Amino acid sequence: MVNLLLTLALGFMLAAMVVAVIRFFMGPRTTDRVIAFDVLTITSLSVIALIAWHTQRAIYLDVAIVYGLLSFLGVIIIARYLEKGL
Amino acid sequence: MEELGAIIVLIGSIFLFLGALGLLRMPDSYTRIQAGTKASTLGTLLSLLGFILLMPSWWGKLLILIVFIMLTNPISSHVLARAAYHIKTPLTPRTVVDKYKPSEDPVVEPTKPDTHAH
């Protein structure tokens, strides 16, 4: 039961990542690409947590924390660069 | 308890998918920012909450992740929308009101004190 539900959840997450990648390549503006990248990383945080549950190793959650931190910093830096340059 | 956690993870993943779908279907950058970040924030929060119910011994790290995402995701979307307005990203033609635009109507502007009076 739990395995079936989590497999369905993984399917939805991967579909969300595919859609975000489509917007990443389509996006006419830089902000569209940045927001597609943000959605991609946030979705992959959930995927990393699911991998951590699947392998029963809590060390992957540290990877997720660092990944979220880097994603946040990347979006902030790109937004500042777009607004007034580095 | 484990089934409840798995159901919550599934609901969160559905929210993630709907957020990404809104990213594909919305007409301009601002609505894409709004759809993408709000729905994906809720989806990630629900997923991590479900993993707390699935693995109660991991609650510390998952709670750090939840608080971190709740703090940082609205900030990044706000900064990105502000930068998008600043570089004059066009709004969709169906936009009804733009309250951030500097007003060109002299009636609406507050009356400035006359510095050249004396």
N, CA and C atoms of all chains as a GROMACS GRO file, in nm:
protein
  612
    1MET      N    1   0.083  -0.121   0.000
    1MET     CA    2   0.000   0.000   0.000
    1MET      C    3   0.087   0.126   0.000
    2VAL      N    4   0.179   0.129   0.098
    2VAL     CA    5   0.267   0.246   0.107
    2VAL      C    6   0.356   0.255  -0.016
    3ASN      N    7   0.404   0.139  -0.061
    3ASN     CA    8   0.490   0.141  -0.180
    3ASN      C    9   0.415   0.189  -0.303
    4LEU      N   10   0.290   0.145  -0.316
    4LEU     CA   11   0.212   0.187  -0.433
    4LEU      C   12   0.188   0.338  -0.432
    5LEU      N   13   0.149   0.389  -0.312
    5LEU     CA   14   0.122   0.534  -0.303
    5LEU      C   15   0.248   0.614  -0.332
    6LEU      N   16   0.363   0.568  -0.279
    6LEU     CA   17   0.485   0.646  -0.300
    6LEU      C   18   0.533   0.635  -0.444
    7THR      N   19   0.503   0.521  -0.510
    7THR     CA   20   0.539   0.512  -0.652
    7THR      C   21   0.456   0.609  -0.735
    8LEU      N   22   0.325   0.619  -0.701
    8LEU     CA   23   0.241   0.718  -0.769
    8LEU      C   24   0.294   0.860  -0.745
    9ALA      N   25   0.334   0.887  -0.619
    9ALA     CA   26   0.387   1.020  -0.587
    9ALA      C   27   0.513   1.049  -0.666
   10LEU      N   28   0.599   0.946  -0.680
   10LEU     CA   29   0.722   0.965  -0.760
   10LEU      C   30   0.688   0.994  -0.905
   11GLY      N   31   0.581   0.927  -0.956
   11GLY     CA   32   0.540   0.954  -1.093
   11GLY      C   33   0.495   1.098  -1.111
   12PHE      N   34   0.414   1.148  -1.014
   12PHE     CA   35   0.369   1.288  -1.025
   12PHE      C   36   0.487   1.384  -1.017
   13MET      N   37   0.583   1.355  -0.927
   13MET     CA   38   0.698   1.445  -0.914
   13MET      C   39   0.781   1.447  -1.042
   14LEU      N   40   0.801   1.329  -1.102
   14LEU     CA   41   0.881   1.327  -1.225
   14LEU      C   42   0.807   1.396  -1.339
   15ALA      N   43   0.672   1.383  -1.341
   15ALA     CA   44   0.596   1.455  -1.444
   15ALA      C   45   0.609   1.605  -1.424
   16ALA      N   46   0.608   1.650  -1.297
   16ALA     CA   47   0.625   1.793  -1.270
   16ALA      C   48   0.762   1.839  -1.316
   17MET      N   49   0.866   1.756  -1.294
   17MET     CA   50   1.000   1.795  -1.338
   17MET      C   51   1.007   1.803  -1.490
   18VAL      N   52   0.940   1.711  -1.558
   18VAL     CA   53   0.943   1.714  -1.705
   18VAL      C   54   0.876   1.841  -1.756
   19VAL      N   55   0.761   1.877  -1.694
   19VAL     CA   56   0.690   1.998  -1.737
   19VAL      C   57   0.775   2.123  -1.711
   20ALA      N   58   0.845   2.124  -1.595
   20ALA     CA   59   0.930   2.239  -1.564
   20ALA      C   60   1.046   2.248  -1.663
   21VAL      N   61   1.100   2.134  -1.705
   21VAL     CA   62   1.210   2.136  -1.804
   21VAL      C   63   1.159   2.188  -1.937
   22ILE      N   64   1.034   2.151  -1.973
   22ILE     CA   65   0.976   2.203  -2.098
   22ILE      C   66   0.966   2.355  -2.092
   23ARG      N   67   0.918   2.409  -1.976
   23ARG     CA   68   0.910   2.554  -1.964
   23ARG      C   69   1.049   2.616  -1.963
   24PHE      N   70   1.147   2.543  -1.905
   24PHE     CA   71   1.283   2.595  -1.903
   24PHE      C   72   1.337   2.614  -2.044
   25PHE      N   73   1.307   2.522  -2.135
   25PHE     CA   74   1.357   2.538  -2.271
   25PHE      C   75   1.269   2.629  -2.354
   26MET      N   76   1.137   2.638  -2.323
   26MET     CA   77   1.048   2.722  -2.400
   26MET      C   78   1.059   2.869  -2.363
   27GLY      N   79   1.078   2.895  -2.232
   27GLY     CA   80   1.056   3.025  -2.174
   27GLY      C   81   1.109   3.141  -2.255
   28PRO      N   82   1.024   3.236  -2.295
   28PRO     CA   83   1.075   3.343  -2.381
   28PRO      C   84   1.165   3.440  -2.306
   29ARG      N   85   1.150   3.451  -2.174
   29ARG     CA   86   1.225   3.551  -2.098
   29ARG      C   87   1.315   3.481  -1.997
   30THR      N   88   1.410   3.559  -1.944
   30THR     CA   89   1.501   3.502  -1.845
   30THR      C   90   1.428   3.464  -1.717
   31THR      N   91   1.329   3.547  -1.677
   31THR     CA   92   1.258   3.516  -1.553
   31THR      C   93   1.180   3.386  -1.564
   32ASP      N   94   1.128   3.355  -1.684
   32ASP     CA   95   1.059   3.228  -1.701
   32ASP      C   96   1.154   3.111  -1.677
   33ARG      N   97   1.274   3.125  -1.731
   33ARG     CA   98   1.372   3.017  -1.711
   33ARG      C   99   1.412   3.005  -1.564
   34VAL      N  100   1.428   3.120  -1.498
   34VAL     CA  101   1.468   3.115  -1.357
   34VAL      C  102   1.359   3.050  -1.272
   35ILE      N  103   1.233   3.084  -1.300
   35ILE     CA  104   1.127   3.027  -1.217
   35ILE      C  105   1.109   2.878  -1.249
   36ALA      N  106   1.134   2.838  -1.373
   36ALA     CA  107   1.129   2.695  -1.406
   36ALA      C  108   1.239   2.620  -1.332
   37PHE      N  109   1.356   2.683  -1.323
   37PHE     CA  110   1.468   2.622  -1.249
   37PHE      C  111   1.433   2.610  -1.101
   38ASP      N  112   1.365   2.712  -1.046
   38ASP     CA  113   1.328   2.710  -0.905
   38ASP      C  114   1.230   2.596  -0.877
   39VAL      N  115   1.128   2.584  -0.963
   39VAL     CA  116   1.030   2.476  -0.946
   39VAL      C  117   1.098   2.340  -0.960
   40LEU      N  118   1.194   2.332  -1.052
   40LEU     CA  119   1.268   2.207  -1.072
   40LEU      C  120   1.344   2.167  -0.946
   41THR      N  121   1.414   2.262  -0.885
   41THR     CA  122   1.491   2.227  -0.765
   41THR      C  123   1.399   2.195  -0.648
   42ILE      N  124   1.288   2.267  -0.635
   42ILE     CA  125   1.199   2.240  -0.522
   42ILE      C  126   1.134   2.104  -0.535
   43THR      N  127   1.099   2.069  -0.661
   43THR     CA  128   1.045   1.935  -0.682
   43THR      C  129   1.149   1.829  -0.653
   44SER      N  130   1.273   1.858  -0.690
   44SER     CA  131   1.376   1.757  -0.666
   44SER      C  132   1.409   1.744  -0.518
   45LEU      N  133   1.376   1.845  -0.435
   45LEU     CA  134   1.390   1.826  -0.290
   45LEU      C  135   1.299   1.712  -0.243
   46SER      N  136   1.175   1.711  -0.292
   46SER     CA  137   1.083   1.604  -0.255
   46SER      C  138   1.132   1.470  -0.306
   47VAL      N  139   1.190   1.470  -0.428
   47VAL     CA  140   1.240   1.345  -0.483
   47VAL      C  141   1.356   1.293  -0.400
   48ILE      N  142   1.443   1.386  -0.353
   48ILE     CA  143   1.556   1.345  -0.269
   48ILE      C  144   1.505   1.286  -0.137
   49ALA      N  145   1.400   1.348  -0.079
   49ALA     CA  146   1.343   1.293   0.044
   49ALA      C  147   1.286   1.154   0.020
   50LEU      N  148   1.225   1.135  -0.098
   50LEU     CA  149   1.169   1.003  -0.129
   50LEU      C  150   1.281   0.900  -0.146
   51ILE      N  151   1.391   0.943  -0.209
   51ILE     CA  152   1.505   0.850  -0.223
   51ILE      C  153   1.562   0.815  -0.085
   52ALA      N  154   1.565   0.916   0.003
   52ALA     CA  155   1.615   0.890   0.138
   52ALA      C  156   1.526   0.789   0.211
   53TRP      N  157   1.392   0.800   0.190
   53TRP     CA  158   1.304   0.701   0.254
   53TRP      C  159   1.325   0.564   0.190
   54HIS      N  160   1.347   0.560   0.058
   54HIS     CA  161   1.358   0.433  -0.011
   54HIS      C  162   1.484   0.358   0.031
   55THR      N  163   1.594   0.433   0.047
   55THR     CA  164   1.718   0.366   0.087
   55THR      C  165   1.737   0.364   0.238
   56GLN      N  166   1.645   0.426   0.313
   56GLN     CA  167   1.652   0.430   0.460
   56GLN      C  168   1.782   0.491   0.510
   57ARG      N  169   1.829   0.594   0.443
   57ARG     CA  170   1.951   0.662   0.488
   57ARG      C  171   1.920   0.809   0.505
   58ALA      N  172   1.938   0.858   0.627
   58ALA     CA  173   1.902   0.997   0.657
   58ALA      C  174   2.004   1.097   0.605
   59ILE      N  175   2.119   1.046   0.557
   59ILE     CA  176   2.223   1.138   0.512
   59ILE      C  177   2.180   1.214   0.387
   60TYR      N  178   2.085   1.156   0.310
   60TYR     CA  179   2.039   1.225   0.189
   60TYR      C  180   1.963   1.352   0.223
   61LEU      N  181   1.906   1.359   0.345
   61LEU     CA  182   1.833   1.481   0.382
   61LEU      C  183   1.930   1.598   0.396
   62ASP      N  184   2.053   1.573   0.438
   62ASP     CA  185   2.154   1.680   0.441
   62ASP      C  186   2.181   1.732   0.301
   63VAL      N  187   2.187   1.638   0.206
   63VAL     CA  188   2.204   1.679   0.066
   63VAL      C  189   2.088   1.768   0.024
   64ALA      N  190   1.965   1.733   0.067
   64ALA     CA  191   1.848   1.813   0.031
   64ALA      C  192   1.856   1.952   0.090
   65ILE      N  193   1.904   1.962   0.215
   65ILE     CA  194   1.915   2.094   0.279
   65ILE      C  195   2.014   2.182   0.202
   66VAL      N  196   2.130   2.126   0.169
   66VAL     CA  197   2.230   2.205   0.096
   66VAL      C  198   2.181   2.241  -0.043
   67TYR      N  199   2.107   2.149  -0.106
   67TYR     CA  200   2.053   2.175  -0.239
   67TYR      C  201   1.952   2.289  -0.236
   68GLY      N  202   1.866   2.289  -0.134
   68GLY     CA  203   1.769   2.398  -0.122
   68GLY      C  204   1.837   2.530  -0.097
   69LEU      N  205   1.941   2.529  -0.014
   69LEU     CA  206   2.016   2.653   0.015
   69LEU      C  207   2.079   2.708  -0.112
   70LEU      N  208   2.141   2.620  -0.191
   70LEU     CA  209   2.207   2.667  -0.313
   70LEU      C  210   2.106   2.717  -0.415
   71SER      N  211   1.989   2.652  -0.420
   71SER     CA  212   1.885   2.698  -0.513
   71SER      C  213   1.837   2.837  -0.475
   72PHE      N  214   1.815   2.859  -0.344
   72PHE     CA  215   1.771   2.990  -0.297
   72PHE      C  216   1.874   3.098  -0.331
   73LEU      N  217   2.001   3.067  -0.302
   73LEU     CA  218   2.105   3.167  -0.330
   73LEU      C  219   2.117   3.194  -0.479
   74GLY      N  220   2.101   3.089  -0.562
   74GLY     CA  221   2.110   3.109  -0.705
   74GLY      C  222   2.001   3.200  -0.757
   75VAL      N  223   1.877   3.178  -0.709
   75VAL     CA  224   1.767   3.262  -0.757
   75VAL      C  225   1.786   3.406  -0.711
   76ILE      N  226   1.830   3.426  -0.586
   76ILE     CA  227   1.851   3.561  -0.536
   76ILE      C  228   1.960   3.632  -0.616
   77ILE      N  229   2.070   3.560  -0.645
   77ILE     CA  230   2.181   3.624  -0.716
   77ILE      C  231   2.140   3.659  -0.858
   78ILE      N  232   2.066   3.570  -0.925
   78ILE     CA  233   2.024   3.599  -1.062
   78ILE      C  234   1.927   3.716  -1.063
   79ALA      N  235   1.838   3.724  -0.963
   79ALA     CA  236   1.743   3.835  -0.959
   79ALA      C  237   1.816   3.968  -0.936
   80ARG      N  238   1.915   3.967  -0.846
   80ARG     CA  239   1.991   4.091  -0.823
   80ARG      C  240   2.067   4.132  -0.949
   81TYR      N  241   2.121   4.032  -1.018
   81TYR     CA  242   2.195   4.062  -1.141
   81TYR      C  243   2.103   4.121  -1.247
   82LEU      N  244   1.981   4.068  -1.258
   82LEU     CA  245   1.888   4.122  -1.356
   82LEU      C  246   1.846   4.263  -1.320
   83GLU      N  247   1.837   4.290  -1.188
   83GLU     CA  248   1.781   4.418  -1.149
   83GLU      C  249   1.882   4.530  -1.163
   84LYS      N  250   2.001   4.514  -1.108
   84LYS     CA  251   2.095   4.625  -1.112
   84LYS      C  252   2.237   4.584  -1.145
   85GLY      N  253   2.259   4.466  -1.195
   85GLY     CA  254   2.394   4.425  -1.231
   85GLY      C  255   2.472   4.381  -1.110
   86LEU      N  256   2.584   4.314  -1.132
   86LEU     CA  257   2.659   4.261  -1.019
   86LEU      C  258   2.744   4.369  -0.951
   87MET      N  259  -0.075   0.476   1.041
   87MET     CA  260   0.009   0.597   1.044
   87MET      C  261   0.093   0.607   0.917
   88GLU      N  262   0.150   0.494   0.874
   88GLU     CA  263   0.232   0.499   0.753
   88GLU      C  264   0.149   0.525   0.629
   89GLU      N  265   0.027   0.467   0.627
   89GLU     CA  266  -0.060   0.492   0.511
   89GLU      C  267  -0.099   0.640   0.504
   90LEU      N  268  -0.126   0.700   0.621
   90LEU     CA  269  -0.161   0.842   0.623
   90LEU      C  270  -0.045   0.927   0.569
   91GLY      N  271   0.077   0.893   0.612
   91GLY     CA  272   0.193   0.967   0.562
   91GLY      C  273   0.209   0.953   0.412
   92ALA      N  274   0.187   0.831   0.360
   92ALA     CA  275   0.201   0.810   0.215
   92ALA      C  276   0.094   0.886   0.140
   93ILE      N  277  -0.028   0.892   0.197
   93ILE     CA  278  -0.135   0.967   0.129
   93ILE      C  279  -0.101   1.115   0.126
   94ILE      N  280  -0.043   1.166   0.237
   94ILE     CA  281  -0.006   1.309   0.238
   94ILE      C  282   0.105   1.336   0.138
   95VAL      N  283   0.202   1.244   0.126
   95VAL     CA  284   0.307   1.260   0.025
   95VAL      C  285   0.246   1.263  -0.115
   96LEU      N  286   0.146   1.177  -0.138
   96LEU     CA  287   0.082   1.173  -0.270
   96LEU      C  288   0.009   1.304  -0.299
   97ILE      N  289  -0.061   1.358  -0.197
   97ILE     CA  290  -0.130   1.486  -0.217
   97ILE      C  291  -0.029   1.597  -0.248
   98GLY      N  292   0.083   1.596  -0.176
   98GLY     CA  293   0.186   1.696  -0.202
   98GLY      C  294   0.243   1.685  -0.342
   99SER      N  295   0.261   1.562  -0.390
   99SER     CA  296   0.316   1.547  -0.525
   99SER      C  297   0.215   1.593  -0.629
  100ILE      N  298   0.083   1.573  -0.599
  100ILE     CA  299  -0.018   1.624  -0.693
  100ILE      C  300  -0.012   1.777  -0.699
  101PHE      N  301   0.010   1.841  -0.582
  101PHE     CA  302   0.024   1.987  -0.583
  101PHE      C  303   0.147   2.030  -0.662
  102LEU      N  304   0.257   1.955  -0.647
  102LEU     CA  305   0.377   1.988  -0.725
  102LEU      C  306   0.349   1.980  -0.874
  103PHE      N  307   0.278   1.876  -0.914
  103PHE     CA  308   0.248   1.859  -1.057
  103PHE      C  309   0.157   1.971  -1.106
  104LEU      N  310   0.057   2.010  -1.024
  104LEU     CA  311  -0.032   2.117  -1.067
  104LEU      C  312   0.042   2.250  -1.076
  105GLY      N  313   0.137   2.272  -0.986
  105GLY     CA  314   0.216   2.394  -0.994
  105GLY      C  315   0.298   2.400  -1.121
  106ALA      N  316   0.358   2.286  -1.157
  106ALA     CA  317   0.437   2.284  -1.280
  106ALA      C  318   0.348   2.301  -1.402
  107LEU      N  319   0.226   2.247  -1.395
  107LEU     CA  320   0.132   2.264  -1.506
  107LEU      C  321   0.091   2.409  -1.520
  108GLY      N  322   0.072   2.478  -1.408
  108GLY     CA  323   0.044   2.621  -1.414
  108GLY      C  324   0.161   2.698  -1.473
  109LEU      N  325   0.282   2.650  -1.444
  109LEU     CA  326   0.402   2.711  -1.504
  109LEU      C  327   0.396   2.702  -1.656
  110LEU      N  328   0.340   2.593  -1.707
  110LEU     CA  329   0.334   2.575  -1.852
  110LEU      C  330   0.220   2.654  -1.914
  111ARG      N  331   0.110   2.674  -1.841
  111ARG     CA  332  -0.010   2.727  -1.905
  111ARG      C  333  -0.033   2.875  -1.881
  112MET      N  334   0.034   2.937  -1.784
  112MET     CA  335   0.004   3.077  -1.752
  112MET      C  336   0.058   3.170  -1.860
  113PRO      N  337  -0.005   3.286  -1.880
  113PRO     CA  338   0.029   3.368  -1.997
  113PRO      C  339   0.156   3.453  -1.986
  114ASP      N  340   0.194   3.503  -1.868
  114ASP     CA  341   0.315   3.585  -1.864
  114ASP      C  342   0.400   3.548  -1.743
  115SER      N  343   0.513   3.619  -1.728
  115SER     CA  344   0.612   3.579  -1.628
  115SER      C  345   0.559   3.590  -1.486
  116TYR      N  346   0.480   3.694  -1.459
  116TYR     CA  347   0.435   3.716  -1.320
  116TYR      C  348   0.339   3.607  -1.276
  117THR      N  349   0.246   3.571  -1.364
  117THR     CA  350   0.153   3.464  -1.326
  117THR      C  351   0.226   3.330  -1.317
  118ARG      N  352   0.331   3.314  -1.396
  118ARG     CA  353   0.410   3.191  -1.385
  118ARG      C  354   0.483   3.186  -1.252
  119ILE      N  355   0.537   3.300  -1.208
  119ILE     CA  356   0.604   3.304  -1.079
  119ILE      C  357   0.505   3.270  -0.968
  120GLN      N  358   0.385   3.332  -0.978
  120GLN     CA  359   0.285   3.310  -0.874
  120GLN      C  360   0.241   3.164  -0.870
  121ALA      N  361   0.207   3.107  -0.985
  121ALA     CA  362   0.160   2.969  -0.987
  121ALA      C  363   0.270   2.873  -0.945
  122GLY      N  364   0.390   2.895  -1.000
  122GLY     CA  365   0.498   2.802  -0.972
  122GLY      C  366   0.537   2.798  -0.827
  123THR      N  367   0.561   2.914  -0.766
  123THR     CA  368   0.615   2.908  -0.630
  123THR      C  369   0.510   2.872  -0.526
  124LYS      N  370   0.387   2.924  -0.539
  124LYS     CA  371   0.290   2.894  -0.433
  124LYS      C  372   0.256   2.746  -0.429
  125ALA      N  373   0.221   2.692  -0.545
  125ALA     CA  374   0.179   2.552  -0.547
  125ALA      C  375   0.295   2.460  -0.512
  126SER      N  376   0.416   2.493  -0.558
  126SER     CA  377   0.526   2.401  -0.529
  126SER      C  378   0.570   2.414  -0.383
  127THR      N  379   0.553   2.532  -0.321
  127THR     CA  380   0.582   2.541  -0.178
  127THR      C  381   0.488   2.452  -0.098
  128LEU      N  382   0.357   2.461  -0.127
  128LEU     CA  383   0.262   2.377  -0.054
  128LEU      C  384   0.288   2.229  -0.080
  129GLY      N  385   0.321   2.195  -0.205
  129GLY     CA  386   0.346   2.055  -0.236
  129GLY      C  387   0.467   2.000  -0.162
  130THR      N  388   0.575   2.079  -0.157
  130THR     CA  389   0.694   2.030  -0.086
  130THR      C  390   0.668   2.019   0.064
  131LEU      N  391   0.594   2.118   0.119
  131LEU     CA  392   0.565   2.112   0.262
  131LEU      C  393   0.483   1.987   0.295
  132LEU      N  394   0.381   1.958   0.212
  132LEU     CA  395   0.299   1.839   0.238
  132LEU      C  396   0.381   1.712   0.223
  133SER      N  397   0.471   1.708   0.123
  133SER     CA  398   0.552   1.589   0.104
  133SER      C  399   0.642   1.564   0.225
  134LEU      N  400   0.710   1.670   0.271
  134LEU     CA  401   0.801   1.651   0.384
  134LEU      C  402   0.725   1.617   0.511
  135LEU      N  403   0.602   1.674   0.527
  135LEU     CA  404   0.518   1.639   0.641
  135LEU      C  405   0.480   1.491   0.637
  136GLY      N  406   0.451   1.443   0.517
  136GLY     CA  407   0.421   1.301   0.502
  136GLY      C  408   0.540   1.214   0.536
  137PHE      N  409   0.661   1.261   0.501
  137PHE     CA  410   0.779   1.182   0.538
  137PHE      C  411   0.805   1.185   0.687
  138ILE      N  412   0.763   1.294   0.756
  138ILE     CA  413   0.772   1.292   0.903
  138ILE      C  414   0.683   1.182   0.958
  139LEU      N  415   0.561   1.166   0.901
  139LEU     CA  416   0.472   1.060   0.949
  139LEU      C  417   0.525   0.922   0.911
  140LEU      N  418   0.595   0.913   0.797
  140LEU     CA  419   0.648   0.783   0.756
  140LEU      C  420   0.768   0.741   0.840
  141MET      N  421   0.860   0.837   0.864
  141MET     CA  422   0.981   0.807   0.941
  141MET      C  423   0.990   0.905   1.057
  142PRO      N  424   0.927   0.875   1.171
  142PRO     CA  425   0.923   0.973   1.281
  142PRO      C  426   1.061   1.003   1.340
  143SER      N  427   1.160   0.917   1.317
  143SER     CA  428   1.291   0.944   1.377
  143SER      C  429   1.368   1.050   1.299
  144TRP      N  430   1.320   1.087   1.181
  144TRP     CA  431   1.389   1.188   1.102
  144TRP      C  432   1.328   1.326   1.119
  145TRP      N  433   1.251   1.348   1.224
  145TRP     CA  434   1.171   1.470   1.229
  145TRP      C  435   1.257   1.595   1.236
  146GLY      N  436   1.379   1.583   1.293
  146GLY     CA  437   1.462   1.702   1.308
  146GLY      C  438   1.502   1.763   1.176
  147LYS      N  439   1.565   1.679   1.091
  147LYS     CA  440   1.612   1.730   0.962
  147LYS      C  441   1.496   1.772   0.873
  148LEU      N  442   1.387   1.694   0.877
  148LEU     CA  443   1.273   1.730   0.793
  148LEU      C  444   1.210   1.860   0.839
  149LEU      N  445   1.209   1.882   0.972
  149LEU     CA  446   1.152   2.008   1.022
  149LEU      C  447   1.240   2.125   0.982
  150ILE      N  448   1.374   2.105   0.984
  150ILE     CA  449   1.464   2.211   0.937
  150ILE      C  450   1.436   2.243   0.791
  151LEU      N  451   1.416   2.137   0.710
  151LEU     CA  452   1.386   2.160   0.567
  151LEU      C  453   1.254   2.235   0.550
  152ILE      N  454   1.152   2.195   0.629
  152ILE     CA  455   1.021   2.260   0.615
  152ILE      C  456   1.030   2.408   0.649
  153VAL      N  457   1.095   2.440   0.762
  153VAL     CA  458   1.106   2.581   0.802
  153VAL      C  459   1.189   2.659   0.701
  154PHE      N  460   1.294   2.595   0.651
  154PHE     CA  461   1.380   2.661   0.553
  154PHE      C  462   1.302   2.694   0.425
  155ILE      N  463   1.223   2.598   0.378
  155ILE     CA  464   1.147   2.624   0.255
  155ILE      C  465   1.039   2.728   0.279
  156MET      N  466   0.974   2.723   0.396
  156MET     CA  467   0.872   2.823   0.426
  156MET      C  468   0.932   2.962   0.432
  157LEU      N  469   1.058   2.974   0.478
  157LEU     CA  470   1.119   3.107   0.485
  157LEU      C  471   1.169   3.155   0.350
  158THR      N  472   1.236   3.067   0.275
  158THR     CA  473   1.312   3.116   0.161
  158THR      C  474   1.233   3.122   0.032
  159ASN      N  475   1.133   3.037   0.015
  159ASN     CA  476   1.066   3.032  -0.115
  159ASN      C  477   0.985   3.157  -0.146
  160PRO      N  478   0.908   3.212  -0.051
  160PRO     CA  479   0.841   3.340  -0.082
  160PRO      C  480   0.939   3.453  -0.106
  161ILE      N  481   1.053   3.453  -0.035
  161ILE     CA  482   1.151   3.560  -0.056
  161ILE      C  483   1.205   3.555  -0.198
  162SER      N  484   1.240   3.435  -0.244
  162SER     CA  485   1.299   3.427  -0.378
  162SER      C  486   1.197   3.465  -0.484
  163SER      N  487   1.071   3.424  -0.467
  163SER     CA  488   0.972   3.460  -0.568
  163SER      C  489   0.946   3.610  -0.568
  164HIS      N  490   0.946   3.670  -0.449
  164HIS     CA  491   0.924   3.815  -0.440
  164HIS      C  492   1.038   3.892  -0.508
  165VAL      N  493   1.162   3.852  -0.478
  165VAL     CA  494   1.276   3.921  -0.538
  165VAL      C  495   1.276   3.903  -0.689
  166LEU      N  496   1.238   3.785  -0.734
  166LEU     CA  497   1.237   3.760  -0.877
  166LEU      C  498   1.128   3.841  -0.947
  167ALA      N  499   1.010   3.853  -0.885
  167ALA     CA  500   0.904   3.932  -0.948
  167ALA      C  501   0.942   4.079  -0.951
  168ARG      N  502   1.009   4.126  -0.846
  168ARG     CA  503   1.052   4.265  -0.843
  168ARG      C  504   1.156   4.292  -0.953
  169ALA      N  505   1.251   4.200  -0.969
  169ALA     CA  506   1.350   4.216  -1.075
  169ALA      C  507   1.284   4.210  -1.212
  170ALA      N  508   1.183   4.124  -1.227
  170ALA     CA  509   1.114   4.114  -1.356
  170ALA      C  510   1.042   4.243  -1.388
  171TYR      N  511   0.982   4.307  -1.288
  171TYR     CA  512   0.916   4.435  -1.315
  171TYR      C  513   1.020   4.542  -1.346
  172HIS      N  514   1.133   4.534  -1.279
  172HIS     CA  515   1.234   4.637  -1.297
  172HIS      C  516   1.294   4.635  -1.436
  173ILE      N  517   1.311   4.517  -1.495
  173ILE     CA  518   1.366   4.510  -1.631
  173ILE      C  519   1.256   4.515  -1.735
  174LYS      N  520   1.136   4.556  -1.693
  174LYS     CA  521   1.023   4.583  -1.785
  174LYS      C  522   0.984   4.458  -1.864
  175THR      N  523   0.966   4.349  -1.793
  175THR     CA  524   0.905   4.232  -1.855
  175THR      C  525   0.759   4.266  -1.886
  176PRO      N  526   0.714   4.240  -2.009
  176PRO     CA  527   0.577   4.280  -2.044
  176PRO      C  528   0.472   4.199  -1.969
  177LEU      N  529   0.366   4.268  -1.930
  177LEU     CA  530   0.253   4.199  -1.870
  177LEU      C  531   0.164   4.144  -1.981
  178THR      N  532   0.080   4.049  -1.945
  178THR     CA  533  -0.012   3.994  -2.043
  178THR      C  534  -0.116   4.101  -2.082
  179PRO      N  535  -0.164   4.100  -2.207
  179PRO     CA  536  -0.264   4.201  -2.247
  179PRO      C  537  -0.392   4.193  -2.168
  180ARG      N  538  -0.416   4.081  -2.100
  180ARG     CA  539  -0.539   4.068  -2.022
  180ARG      C  540  -0.527   4.127  -1.883
  181THR      N  541  -0.414   4.197  -1.855
  181THR     CA  542  -0.396   4.254  -1.723
  181THR      C  543  -0.501   4.362  -1.697
  182VAL      N  544  -0.561   4.358  -1.579
  182VAL     CA  545  -0.667   4.454  -1.546
  182VAL      C  546  -0.609   4.575  -1.474
  183VAL      N  547  -0.527   4.552  -1.371
  183VAL     CA  548  -0.476   4.663  -1.291
  183VAL      C  549  -0.329   4.639  -1.263
  184ASP      N  550  -0.250   4.748  -1.264
  184ASP     CA  551  -0.108   4.741  -1.235
  184ASP      C  552  -0.078   4.848  -1.130
  185LYS      N  553  -0.082   4.808  -1.004
  185LYS     CA  554  -0.069   4.909  -0.899
  185LYS      C  555   0.074   4.948  -0.872
  186TYR      N  556   0.170   4.874  -0.927
  186TYR     CA  557   0.310   4.905  -0.901
  186TYR      C  558   0.361   5.010  -0.997
  187LYS      N  559   0.283   5.037  -1.105
  187LYS     CA  560   0.329   5.132  -1.207
  187LYS      C  561   0.329   5.274  -1.149
  188PRO      N  562   0.434   5.353  -1.175
  188PRO     CA  563   0.434   5.492  -1.128
  188PRO      C  564   0.324   5.570  -1.197
  189SER      N  565   0.251   5.647  -1.120
  189SER     CA  566   0.132   5.711  -1.174
  189SER      C  567   0.168   5.827  -1.265
  190GLU      N  568   0.101   5.837  -1.382
  190GLU     CA  569   0.122   5.949  -1.473
  190GLU      C  570   0.009   6.050  -1.463
  191ASP      N  571  -0.091   6.020  -1.385
  191ASP     CA  572  -0.207   6.109  -1.373
  191ASP      C  573  -0.178   6.211  -1.264
  192PRO      N  574  -0.174   6.342  -1.297
  192PRO     CA  575  -0.138   6.441  -1.195
  192PRO      C  576  -0.242   6.456  -1.085
  193VAL      N  577  -0.365   6.411  -1.111
  193VAL     CA  578  -0.468   6.422  -1.008
  193VAL      C  579  -0.440   6.322  -0.896
  194VAL      N  580  -0.389   6.204  -0.933
  194VAL     CA  581  -0.371   6.098  -0.834
  194VAL      C  582  -0.247   6.126  -0.748
  195GLU      N  583  -0.147   6.196  -0.807
  195GLU     CA  584  -0.023   6.218  -0.733
  195GLU      C  585  -0.045   6.308  -0.612
  196PRO      N  586   0.024   6.282  -0.503
  196PRO     CA  587   0.012   6.370  -0.388
  196PRO      C  588   0.073   6.506  -0.419
  197THR      N  589   0.014   6.610  -0.366
  197THR     CA  590   0.063   6.744  -0.394
  197THR      C  591   0.195   6.767  -0.323
  198LYS      N  592   0.297   6.806  -0.402
  198LYS     CA  593   0.428   6.828  -0.343
  198LYS      C  594   0.433   6.969  -0.281
  199PRO      N  595   0.510   6.987  -0.177
  199PRO     CA  596   0.527   7.122  -0.122
  199PRO      C  597   0.601   7.209  -0.221
  200ASP      N  598   0.555   7.331  -0.237
  200ASP     CA  599   0.612   7.419  -0.338
  200ASP      C  600   0.742   7.480  -0.284
  201THR      N  601   0.857   7.434  -0.340
  201THR     CA  602   0.985   7.479  -0.286
  201THR      C  603   1.031   7.610  -0.348
  202HIS      N  604   0.967   7.650  -0.460
  202HIS     CA  605   1.011   7.773  -0.525
  202HIS      C  606   0.923   7.893  -0.490
  203ALA      N  607   0.852   7.884  -0.383
  203ALA     CA  608   0.754   7.989  -0.352
  203ALA      C  609   0.822   8.117  -0.305
  204HIS      N  610   0.935   8.101  -0.231
  204HIS     CA  611   0.992   8.222  -0.173
  204HIS      C  612   1.126   8.258  -0.233
   0.00000   0.00000   0.00000
